[in-house]
Amino acid sequence: MTLIFLLCIAAFTITRIDTPDYILIPITTVLLTCSSFIDSFLLGKTYKEKGFITGIAVGLIFSCLITLIAIKFGLFSFNEIYISKICAVMFAGISGGIIGVNI
């Protein structure tokens, strides 16, 4: 839910201003990592156990969504940018899950 909300705000902002293409990848990476962190934080806080596993699960789900959408639109390319985006999403998910359980 957080991902959809953040992406809607970003899409609205990007369409209102003239955004160069080279800025879109960092913007989407930041939005995905923020939403992964927030969602895993909320799940960790709700369940109060297994924050690491919850974070990995959220990160994997987000990573699968990224990959499926990229494949569907023919934008998938397995390169360093893709690997760094997946690592950032996974790390944010794990961090959010752990912090959510411990707070």
ChimeraX attribute file (.defattr): number of C-alpha atoms within 10 A of each C-alpha:
attribute: neighborCount
match mode: 1-to-1
recipient: residues
	/A:1	8
	/A:2	15
	/A:3	17
	/A:4	12
	/A:5	12
	/A:6	16
	/A:7	17
	/A:8	12
	/A:9	12
	/A:10	16
	/A:11	12
	/A:12	11
	/A:13	12
	/A:14	15
	/A:15	9
	/A:16	9
	/A:17	8
	/A:18	8
	/A:19	11
	/A:20	8
	/A:21	7
	/A:22	8
	/A:23	10
	/A:24	13
	/A:25	13
	/A:26	12
	/A:27	13
	/A:28	16
	/A:29	18
	/A:30	15
	/A:31	21
	/A:32	28
	/A:33	24
	/A:34	19
	/A:35	26
	/A:36	33
	/A:37	28
	/A:38	20
	/A:39	24
	/A:40	30
	/A:41	27
	/A:42	17
	/A:43	21
	/A:44	26
	/A:45	19
	/A:46	11
	/A:47	13
	/A:48	15
	/A:49	16
	/A:50	14
	/A:51	25
	/A:52	20
	/A:53	16
	/A:54	24
	/A:55	30
	/A:56	22
	/A:57	18
	/A:58	26
	/A:59	28
	/A:60	17
	/A:61	15
	/A:62	21
	/A:63	20
	/A:64	13
	/A:65	12
	/A:66	16
	/A:67	17
	/A:68	14
	/A:69	12
	/A:70	13
	/A:71	12
	/A:72	9
	/A:73	8
	/A:74	9
	/A:75	11
	/A:76	14
	/A:77	11
	/A:78	9
	/A:79	8
	/A:80	9
	/A:81	13
	/A:82	17
	/A:83	11
	/A:84	12
	/A:85	20
	/A:86	22
	/A:87	15
	/A:88	20
	/A:89	29
	/A:90	25
	/A:91	18
	/A:92	26
	/A:93	33
	/A:94	26
	/A:95	20
	/A:96	31
	/A:97	33
	/A:98	24
	/A:99	19
	/A:100	27
	/A:101	21
	/A:102	13
	/A:103	9
